Amino acid sequence: MSVRQSLLAILDQGPCYGYQLKSEYDRRTGSTWPLNVGQVYNTLERLERDGLVARADASEGEQQHFQITPAGHTEVASWLGSPVVRSAAARDELAIKLAIAVTLPGVDVAAVIQVQRAATLRTLQDLTRTKNMTDDPETAEQLSWLLVVDSLIFQAEAEVRWLDHSETRLGRAAAAGLAATPLSTDIPKRGRPAFAHSEEQDR
Protein backbone atom coordinates (compact mmCIF):
# COMPACT_ATOMS: atom_id res chain seq x y z
CA MET A 1 0.00 0.00 0.00
CA SER A 2 2.86 2.44 0.70
CA VAL A 3 3.95 2.48 -2.97
CA ARG A 4 0.43 3.33 -4.08
CA GLN A 5 0.07 6.09 -1.51
CA SER A 6 3.60 7.43 -2.09
CA LEU A 7 3.05 7.78 -5.83
CA LEU A 8 -0.28 9.47 -5.17
CA ALA A 9 1.40 11.92 -2.76
CA ILE A 10 3.98 12.83 -5.41
CA LEU A 11 1.22 13.36 -7.97
CA ASP A 12 -0.39 15.72 -5.48
CA GLN A 13 2.52 18.08 -6.29
CA GLY A 14 1.71 18.11 -10.01
CA PRO A 15 1.08 15.89 -13.06
CA CYS A 16 3.77 13.31 -13.94
CA TYR A 17 4.28 10.62 -16.55
CA GLY A 18 5.29 7.12 -15.51
CA TYR A 19 9.06 7.26 -15.73
CA GLN A 20 9.10 10.73 -14.20
CA LEU A 21 7.06 9.41 -11.28
CA LYS A 22 9.48 6.50 -10.82
CA SER A 23 12.43 8.91 -10.79
CA GLU A 24 10.73 11.17 -8.26
CA TYR A 25 9.97 8.21 -5.98
CA ASP A 26 13.54 6.91 -6.18
CA ARG A 27 15.00 10.37 -5.60
CA ARG A 28 12.80 11.05 -2.58
CA THR A 29 13.56 7.68 -0.94
CA GLY A 30 17.27 7.60 -1.80
CA SER A 31 16.66 4.63 -4.14
CA THR A 32 16.48 2.40 -1.08
CA TRP A 33 13.51 0.51 -2.53
CA PRO A 34 13.72 1.29 -6.26
CA LEU A 35 10.64 0.74 -8.39
CA ASN A 36 10.56 -0.60 -11.91
CA VAL A 37 8.57 1.44 -14.39
CA GLY A 38 6.15 -1.43 -15.02
CA GLN A 39 5.15 -1.41 -11.35
CA VAL A 40 4.57 2.33 -11.57
CA TYR A 41 2.26 2.01 -14.58
CA ASN A 42 0.36 -0.89 -13.00
CA THR A 43 -0.17 1.23 -9.89
CA LEU A 44 -1.29 4.20 -12.00
CA GLU A 45 -3.85 2.00 -13.76
CA ARG A 46 -5.28 0.91 -10.40
CA LEU A 47 -5.32 4.49 -9.13
CA GLU A 48 -7.16 5.53 -12.30
CA ARG A 49 -9.62 2.68 -11.91
CA ASP A 50 -10.31 3.82 -8.33
CA GLY A 51 -10.89 7.41 -9.45
CA LEU A 52 -7.85 8.80 -7.64
CA VAL A 53 -5.92 9.90 -10.74
CA ALA A 54 -6.92 10.81 -14.31
CA ARG A 55 -5.05 11.03 -17.59
CA ALA A 56 -4.18 14.59 -18.53
CA ASP A 57 -4.75 15.85 -22.07
CA ALA A 58 -1.68 15.20 -24.21
CA SER A 59 -0.66 16.30 -27.66
CA GLU A 60 0.47 13.70 -30.19
CA GLY A 61 3.97 12.45 -29.39
CA GLU A 62 3.92 13.75 -25.81
CA GLN A 63 4.30 11.53 -22.76
CA GLN A 64 1.01 10.54 -21.14
CA HIS A 65 0.77 12.49 -17.89
CA PHE A 66 -1.41 11.55 -14.94
CA GLN A 67 -2.92 14.06 -12.56
CA ILE A 68 -4.49 13.65 -9.16
CA THR A 69 -8.25 13.99 -8.70
CA PRO A 70 -10.03 15.62 -5.74
CA ALA A 71 -10.65 12.13 -4.35
CA GLY A 72 -6.93 11.40 -4.71
CA HIS A 73 -6.03 14.60 -2.85
CA THR A 74 -8.35 13.54 -0.01
CA GLU A 75 -6.70 10.11 0.01
CA VAL A 76 -3.23 11.68 0.35
CA ALA A 77 -4.34 13.91 3.21
CA SER A 78 -5.85 10.89 4.97
CA TRP A 79 -2.67 8.82 4.48
CA LEU A 80 -0.36 11.53 5.78
CA GLY A 81 -2.64 12.17 8.74
CA SER A 82 -3.04 8.53 9.79
CA PRO A 83 -0.65 6.22 11.66
CA VAL A 84 0.88 3.20 9.95
CA VAL A 85 -0.81 0.17 11.50
CA ARG A 86 1.56 -2.75 11.84
CA SER A 87 -0.15 -6.13 12.07
CA ALA A 88 1.06 -8.27 14.96
CA ALA A 89 0.54 -11.30 12.72
CA ALA A 90 2.77 -10.03 9.89
CA ARG A 91 5.10 -12.80 8.72
CA ASP A 92 8.79 -12.31 9.39
CA GLU A 93 11.02 -14.72 7.46
CA LEU A 94 13.74 -14.83 10.12
CA ALA A 95 11.28 -15.40 12.98
CA ILE A 96 9.60 -18.22 11.04
CA LYS A 97 13.00 -19.73 10.18
CA LEU A 98 14.05 -19.86 13.85
CA ALA A 99 10.61 -21.05 14.96
CA ILE A 100 10.82 -24.00 12.54
CA ALA A 101 14.52 -24.69 13.20
CA VAL A 102 14.06 -24.93 16.96
CA THR A 103 11.47 -27.70 16.50
CA LEU A 104 13.56 -29.81 14.07
CA PRO A 105 15.65 -32.62 15.59
CA GLY A 106 19.34 -32.43 14.75
CA VAL A 107 19.41 -28.73 13.82
CA ASP A 108 22.08 -26.58 15.49
CA VAL A 109 19.90 -23.56 16.15
CA ALA A 110 22.76 -21.73 17.88
CA ALA A 111 24.71 -21.93 14.62
CA VAL A 112 21.71 -20.59 12.70
CA ILE A 113 21.59 -17.63 15.07
CA GLN A 114 25.34 -17.02 14.81
CA VAL A 115 25.23 -16.98 11.00
CA GLN A 116 22.35 -14.51 11.02
CA ARG A 117 23.95 -12.30 13.66
CA ALA A 118 27.16 -12.05 11.62
CA ALA A 119 25.19 -11.08 8.50
CA THR A 120 23.08 -8.52 10.38
CA LEU A 121 26.16 -6.97 11.99
CA ARG A 122 27.77 -6.61 8.55
CA THR A 123 24.63 -4.89 7.30
CA LEU A 124 24.63 -2.63 10.34
CA GLN A 125 28.27 -1.67 9.78
CA ASP A 126 27.61 -0.91 6.09
CA LEU A 127 24.58 1.22 6.93
CA THR A 128 26.44 3.13 9.64
CA ARG A 129 29.38 3.77 7.31
CA THR A 130 27.02 5.01 4.62
CA LYS A 131 25.18 7.26 7.06
CA ASN A 132 28.38 8.81 8.35
CA MET A 133 29.30 9.89 4.83
CA THR A 134 26.26 12.21 4.68
CA ASP A 135 25.28 12.86 8.29
CA ASP A 136 24.82 16.61 7.79
CA PRO A 137 22.10 16.95 5.12
CA GLU A 138 22.11 20.00 2.90
CA THR A 139 18.97 19.20 0.88
CA ALA A 140 15.51 17.77 1.58
CA GLU A 141 16.42 14.73 -0.55
CA GLN A 142 19.50 14.03 1.62
CA LEU A 143 17.39 14.40 4.76
CA SER A 144 14.74 11.98 3.46
CA TRP A 145 17.45 9.47 2.56
CA LEU A 146 19.00 9.77 6.05
CA LEU A 147 15.62 9.12 7.67
CA VAL A 148 15.32 5.90 5.67
CA VAL A 149 18.89 4.84 6.56
CA ASP A 150 18.23 5.61 10.25
CA SER A 151 15.16 3.38 10.11
CA LEU A 152 17.18 0.52 8.60
CA ILE A 153 19.90 0.96 11.23
CA PHE A 154 17.38 0.81 14.08
CA GLN A 155 15.81 -2.31 12.54
CA ALA A 156 19.21 -4.00 12.29
CA GLU A 157 20.06 -3.07 15.88
CA ALA A 158 16.73 -4.46 17.06
CA GLU A 159 17.36 -7.69 15.12
CA VAL A 160 20.75 -8.14 16.80
CA ARG A 161 19.15 -7.64 20.23
CA TRP A 162 16.43 -10.15 19.39
CA LEU A 163 19.01 -12.70 18.22
CA ASP A 164 20.94 -12.24 21.49
CA HIS A 165 17.72 -12.71 23.43
CA SER A 166 16.81 -15.79 21.38
CA GLU A 167 20.23 -17.32 22.03
CA THR A 168 19.78 -16.80 25.78
CA ARG A 169 16.30 -18.32 25.67
CA LEU A 170 17.63 -21.25 23.65
CA GLY A 171 20.33 -21.88 26.27
CA ARG A 172 17.75 -21.93 29.08
CA ALA A 173 15.54 -24.30 27.12
CA ALA A 174 18.46 -26.66 26.45
CA ALA A 175 19.41 -26.63 30.13
CA ALA A 176 15.82 -27.53 31.00
CA GLY A 177 15.97 -30.51 28.62
CA LEU A 178 13.46 -29.15 26.13
CA ALA A 179 13.54 -31.43 23.06
CA ALA A 180 12.77 -30.81 19.40
CA THR A 181 9.50 -32.00 17.91
CA PRO A 182 9.33 -35.09 15.64
CA LEU A 183 6.67 -35.38 12.97
CA SER A 184 3.23 -35.97 14.43
CA THR A 185 1.74 -39.43 14.01
CA ASP A 186 -1.78 -38.00 14.20
CA ILE A 187 -3.70 -38.27 10.93
CA PRO A 188 -4.88 -34.83 9.78
CA LYS A 189 -8.66 -34.50 9.50
CA ARG A 190 -8.50 -32.54 6.26
CA GLY A 191 -6.60 -33.13 3.06
CA ARG A 192 -7.00 -34.70 -0.35
CA PRO A 193 -7.19 -38.51 -0.23
CA ALA A 194 -4.37 -40.27 -2.08
CA PHE A 195 -6.79 -42.37 -4.17
CA ALA A 196 -8.51 -39.24 -5.49
CA HIS A 197 -5.19 -37.99 -6.88
CA SER A 198 -4.58 -41.39 -8.54
CA GLU A 199 -8.03 -41.41 -10.11
CA GLU A 200 -7.45 -37.97 -11.63
CA GLN A 201 -4.14 -39.09 -13.11
CA ASP A 202 -5.85 -42.10 -14.72
CA ARG A 203 -8.37 -39.91 -16.54
Contacts in CASP RR format, 6 or more apart in sequence:
PFRMAT RR
TARGET T0000
AUTHOR 0000-0000-0000
METHOD contacts of the structure
MODEL  1
MSVRQSLLAILDQGPCYGYQLKSEYDRRTGSTWPLNVGQVYNTLERLERD
GLVARADASEGEQQHFQITPAGHTEVASWLGSPVVRSAAARDELAIKLAI
AVTLPGVDVAAVIQVQRAATLRTLQDLTRTKNMTDDPETAEQLSWLLVVD
SLIFQAEAEVRWLDHSETRLGRAAAAGLAATPLSTDIPKRGRPAFAHSEE
QDR
3 25 0 8 1.000
3 35 0 8 1.000
3 39 0 8 1.000
3 43 0 8 1.000
4 43 0 8 1.000
4 46 0 8 1.000
4 47 0 8 1.000
5 75 0 8 1.000
5 76 0 8 1.000
5 79 0 8 1.000
6 25 0 8 1.000
6 29 0 8 1.000
7 21 0 8 1.000
7 25 0 8 1.000
7 40 0 8 1.000
7 43 0 8 1.000
7 44 0 8 1.000
7 47 0 8 1.000
8 47 0 8 1.000
8 52 0 8 1.000
8 53 0 8 1.000
8 68 0 8 1.000
8 72 0 8 1.000
8 75 0 8 1.000
8 76 0 8 1.000
8 79 0 8 1.000
9 76 0 8 1.000
9 79 0 8 1.000
9 80 0 8 1.000
10 16 0 8 1.000
10 21 0 8 1.000
10 24 0 8 1.000
10 25 0 8 1.000
10 28 0 8 1.000
11 21 0 8 1.000
11 53 0 8 1.000
11 66 0 8 1.000
11 67 0 8 1.000
11 68 0 8 1.000
12 68 0 8 1.000
12 72 0 8 1.000
12 73 0 8 1.000
12 76 0 8 1.000
14 67 0 8 1.000
14 68 0 8 1.000
15 56 0 8 1.000
15 65 0 8 1.000
15 66 0 8 1.000
15 67 0 8 1.000
16 24 0 8 1.000
16 65 0 8 1.000
16 66 0 8 1.000
17 63 0 8 1.000
17 64 0 8 1.000
17 65 0 8 1.000
17 66 0 8 1.000
18 37 0 8 1.000
18 40 0 8 1.000
18 41 0 8 1.000
18 44 0 8 1.000
18 63 0 8 1.000
18 64 0 8 1.000
18 66 0 8 1.000
19 37 0 8 1.000
19 40 0 8 1.000
19 63 0 8 1.000
20 63 0 8 1.000
21 40 0 8 1.000
21 44 0 8 1.000
21 66 0 8 1.000
22 35 0 8 1.000
22 36 0 8 1.000
22 37 0 8 1.000
22 40 0 8 1.000
25 35 0 8 1.000
25 40 0 8 1.000
26 34 0 8 1.000
26 35 0 8 1.000
27 141 0 8 1.000
28 141 0 8 1.000
28 144 0 8 1.000
29 144 0 8 1.000
29 145 0 8 1.000
29 148 0 8 1.000
30 141 0 8 1.000
30 144 0 8 1.000
30 145 0 8 1.000
30 148 0 8 1.000
32 145 0 8 1.000
32 148 0 8 1.000
32 149 0 8 1.000
32 152 0 8 1.000
44 53 0 8 1.000
44 66 0 8 1.000
47 53 0 8 1.000
47 66 0 8 1.000
47 72 0 8 1.000
48 54 0 8 1.000
48 55 0 8 1.000
48 66 0 8 1.000
51 69 0 8 1.000
51 71 0 8 1.000
51 72 0 8 1.000
52 68 0 8 1.000
52 69 0 8 1.000
52 71 0 8 1.000
52 72 0 8 1.000
52 75 0 8 1.000
53 66 0 8 1.000
53 67 0 8 1.000
53 68 0 8 1.000
53 69 0 8 1.000
53 72 0 8 1.000
54 66 0 8 1.000
54 67 0 8 1.000
54 69 0 8 1.000
55 64 0 8 1.000
55 65 0 8 1.000
55 66 0 8 1.000
55 67 0 8 1.000
56 64 0 8 1.000
56 65 0 8 1.000
56 66 0 8 1.000
56 67 0 8 1.000
58 64 0 8 1.000
58 65 0 8 1.000
68 76 0 8 1.000
94 116 0 8 1.000
94 159 0 8 1.000
97 112 0 8 1.000
98 109 0 8 1.000
98 112 0 8 1.000
98 113 0 8 1.000
98 166 0 8 1.000
101 107 0 8 1.000
101 109 0 8 1.000
101 112 0 8 1.000
102 109 0 8 1.000
102 170 0 8 1.000
102 173 0 8 1.000
102 180 0 8 1.000
103 180 0 8 1.000
103 181 0 8 1.000
104 180 0 8 1.000
104 181 0 8 1.000
105 179 0 8 1.000
105 180 0 8 1.000
105 181 0 8 1.000
105 182 0 8 1.000
106 180 0 8 1.000
107 180 0 8 1.000
109 170 0 8 1.000
110 167 0 8 1.000
110 170 0 8 1.000
110 171 0 8 1.000
113 163 0 8 1.000
113 166 0 8 1.000
113 167 0 8 1.000
113 170 0 8 1.000
116 163 0 8 1.000
117 160 0 8 1.000
117 163 0 8 1.000
117 164 0 8 1.000
120 156 0 8 1.000
120 159 0 8 1.000
120 160 0 8 1.000
120 163 0 8 1.000
121 160 0 8 1.000
123 156 0 8 1.000
124 153 0 8 1.000
124 156 0 8 1.000
124 157 0 8 1.000
124 160 0 8 1.000
127 149 0 8 1.000
127 152 0 8 1.000
127 153 0 8 1.000
127 156 0 8 1.000
128 153 0 8 1.000
130 149 0 8 1.000
131 146 0 8 1.000
131 149 0 8 1.000
131 150 0 8 1.000
131 153 0 8 1.000
134 142 0 8 1.000
134 145 0 8 1.000
134 146 0 8 1.000
135 146 0 8 1.000
137 143 0 8 1.000
137 145 0 8 1.000
137 146 0 8 1.000
END
